[in-house]
Amino acid sequence: KSFRQIILMKTNLLKKHAKSFYWASFFLSNDVFNKCSSLYNFCRTLDDIVDDDNKLRIKKEIFFKFKKDFENKNPNNQIINDMWSIIDSENISKKIVLDLFDGVETDLEEKVEITSKKDLLVYSYRVAGTVGLMMSKILKVNNKESLRGAIDLGIAMQLTNIARDVCEDNKRNRKYIKADFSTIKETINVSEVFYQKSFKSISSITTRSQFSIIVARRIYKKIGYYILKQKNIENYNKAGKIYVPLFEKVVQTFLSIFDFVKLLFVKDLSYDNHSNHNILEQEINLNERI
């Protein structure tokens, strides 16, 4: 396929499956967009393996073959080739990608149930904090404090996903949190802490790409607002998959200008979400990944 066809295919995938990121991607350079899209395609492939309607045994076979192909750098798989190209060019630790595989493998069970904050944060790091960390490498972030903030943004977005998809996950026999509105609300409140802690880290991104991340952060954070707007579990269950409407995306994009200006005055990048990262460190050595 021509380079133009590949870019178009990646763009269509983003438009269909990652609406918030697709909206924010308009502010990225072509090179960064292409790398981010390749990362997204890799992650999407893993998600599709797990969420497919195949029997669990078949899904596991496909998953472990894909993992083996990744570790062996299978030259016949373009998605894997693109991923290794990013790993090499951006100096991404292979351990981060293996963490992602571990997180996805968590879902390859007949029943998934998470019962502690630690397990919820570790899972969220593996399936999304890793992506935030890899994205920040693509965006040329080198500051270690800021890379921790990138992990936080990934975790925040995953907690938003979990709070939004309780009904959908229950149908797949996955219980990341309890299916009551107070727990959903609590999960949104925890995500707010991670969104807040991620903000300063964005100042380490090159100016050209900063606005895109600010917009994505604002829009994804707004999903939590629309979840809480349901007020009770009955309305939540009736609402279906909750998205940020187009008008609100425009508003949040405009408000992102103020965030962009605020970041110009950020001087202190010292990280201050140690309590939550200490929980993660019980199982994962983040310094090795960063």
Solvent accessible surface area in square Angstrom, and as a share of the most:
residue,aa,sasa,rsa
1,K,177,0.75
2,S,57,0.37
3,F,137,0.57
4,R,201,0.73
5,Q,102,0.45
6,I,42,0.21
7,I,42,0.21
8,L,109,0.54
9,M,81,0.36
10,K,7,0.03
11,T,31,0.18
12,N,81,0.42
13,L,54,0.27
14,L,1,0.00
15,K,115,0.49
16,K,140,0.59
17,H,67,0.30
18,A,18,0.14
19,K,87,0.37
20,S,12,0.08
21,F,36,0.15
22,Y,40,0.15
23,W,58,0.20
24,A,0,0.00
25,S,8,0.05
26,F,136,0.57
27,F,69,0.29
28,L,10,0.05
29,S,25,0.16
30,N,131,0.67
31,D,87,0.45
32,V,22,0.13
33,F,24,0.10
34,N,34,0.17
35,K,42,0.18
36,C,2,0.01
37,S,1,0.00
38,S,7,0.04
39,L,2,0.01
40,Y,41,0.16
41,N,11,0.06
42,F,0,0.00
43,C,18,0.11
44,R,63,0.23
45,T,32,0.18
46,L,0,0.00
47,D,64,0.33
48,D,65,0.34
49,I,17,0.09
50,V,5,0.03
51,D,49,0.25
52,D,66,0.34
53,D,147,0.76
54,N,58,0.30
55,K,150,0.64
56,L,36,0.18
57,R,152,0.55
58,I,57,0.29
59,K,26,0.11
60,K,68,0.29
61,E,97,0.44
62,I,73,0.37
63,F,0,0.00
64,F,91,0.38
65,K,126,0.54
66,F,14,0.06
67,K,40,0.17
68,K,131,0.56
69,D,21,0.11
70,F,0,0.00
71,E,74,0.33
72,N,98,0.50
73,K,102,0.43
74,N,33,0.17
75,P,107,0.67
76,N,138,0.71
77,N,38,0.19
78,Q,106,0.47
79,I,58,0.30
80,I,0,0.00
81,N,50,0.25
82,D,31,0.16
83,M,0,0.00
84,W,30,0.10
85,S,68,0.44
86,I,7,0.03
87,I,9,0.05
88,D,96,0.50
89,S,68,0.44
90,E,14,0.06
91,N,129,0.66
92,I,8,0.04
93,S,34,0.22
94,K,78,0.33
95,K,92,0.39
96,I,0,0.00
97,V,0,0.00
98,L,49,0.24
99,D,7,0.03
100,L,4,0.02
101,F,0,0.00
102,D,57,0.30
103,G,0,0.00
104,V,5,0.03
105,E,58,0.26
106,T,51,0.30
107,D,14,0.07
108,L,0,0.00
109,E,93,0.42
110,E,128,0.57
111,K,111,0.47
112,V,7,0.04
113,E,99,0.44
114,I,22,0.11
115,T,116,0.67
116,S,50,0.33
117,K,99,0.42
118,K,66,0.28
119,D,64,0.33
120,L,21,0.10
121,L,0,0.00
122,V,6,0.03
123,Y,15,0.06
124,S,0,0.00
125,Y,0,0.00
126,R,47,0.17
127,V,28,0.16
128,A,14,0.11
129,G,0,0.00
130,T,0,0.00
131,V,38,0.22
132,G,14,0.14
133,L,0,0.00
134,M,0,0.00
135,M,28,0.12
136,S,6,0.04
137,K,30,0.13
138,I,2,0.01
139,L,4,0.02
140,K,109,0.46
141,V,4,0.02
142,N,130,0.67
143,N,59,0.30
144,K,140,0.59
145,E,65,0.29
146,S,2,0.01
147,L,3,0.02
148,R,30,0.11
149,G,1,0.01
150,A,13,0.10
151,I,0,0.00
152,D,0,0.00
153,L,20,0.10
154,G,6,0.06
155,I,0,0.00
156,A,0,0.00
157,M,43,0.19
158,Q,25,0.11
159,L,0,0.00
160,T,1,0.01
161,N,37,0.19
162,I,2,0.01
163,A,0,0.00
164,R,28,0.10
165,D,21,0.11
166,V,8,0.05
167,C,49,0.29
168,E,65,0.29
169,D,16,0.08
170,N,53,0.27
171,K,177,0.75
172,R,96,0.35
173,N,63,0.32
174,R,18,0.07
175,K,85,0.36
176,Y,14,0.05
177,I,19,0.09
178,K,147,0.62
179,A,56,0.43
180,D,52,0.27
181,F,28,0.12
182,S,81,0.53
183,T,25,0.15
184,I,0,0.00
185,K,103,0.44
186,E,108,0.49
187,T,6,0.04
188,I,2,0.01
189,N,74,0.38
190,V,34,0.20
191,S,2,0.01
192,E,61,0.27
193,V,58,0.33
194,F,0,0.00
195,Y,2,0.01
196,Q,122,0.54
197,K,49,0.21
198,S,0,0.00
199,F,29,0.12
200,K,66,0.28
201,S,13,0.09
202,I,3,0.02
203,S,28,0.18
204,S,29,0.19
205,I,14,0.07
206,T,68,0.39
207,T,90,0.52
208,R,151,0.55
209,S,2,0.01
210,Q,14,0.06
211,F,35,0.14
212,S,0,0.00
213,I,14,0.07
214,I,0,0.00
215,V,0,0.00
216,A,8,0.06
217,R,21,0.08
218,R,60,0.22
219,I,0,0.00
220,Y,36,0.14
221,K,62,0.26
222,K,45,0.19
223,I,3,0.02
224,G,3,0.03
225,Y,105,0.40
226,Y,33,0.12
227,I,0,0.00
228,L,56,0.28
229,K,112,0.47
230,Q,38,0.17
231,K,158,0.67
232,N,58,0.30
233,I,42,0.22
234,E,101,0.45
235,N,62,0.32
236,Y,6,0.02
237,N,81,0.41
238,K,167,0.71
239,A,45,0.35
240,G,48,0.46
241,K,84,0.36
242,I,12,0.06
243,Y,103,0.39
244,V,8,0.04
245,P,66,0.41
246,L,117,0.58
247,F,154,0.64
248,E,24,0.11
249,K,24,0.10
250,V,77,0.44
251,V,47,0.27
252,Q,7,0.03
253,T,23,0.13
254,F,120,0.50
255,L,58,0.29
256,S,0,0.00
257,I,83,0.42
258,F,115,0.48
259,D,9,0.05
260,F,50,0.21
261,V,69,0.39
262,K,119,0.50
263,L,6,0.03
264,L,105,0.52
265,F,151,0.63
266,V,35,0.20
267,K,171,0.73
268,D,89,0.46
269,L,47,0.23
270,S,57,0.37
271,Y,17,0.06
272,D,80,0.41
273,N,3,0.02
274,H,98,0.44
275,S,80,0.52
276,N,12,0.06
277,H,2,0.01
278,N,91,0.46
279,I,37,0.19
280,L,0,0.00
281,E,62,0.28
282,Q,127,0.57
283,E,83,0.37
284,I,4,0.02
285,N,68,0.35
286,L,0,0.00
287,N,101,0.52
288,E,89,0.40
289,R,33,0.12
290,I,27,0.14
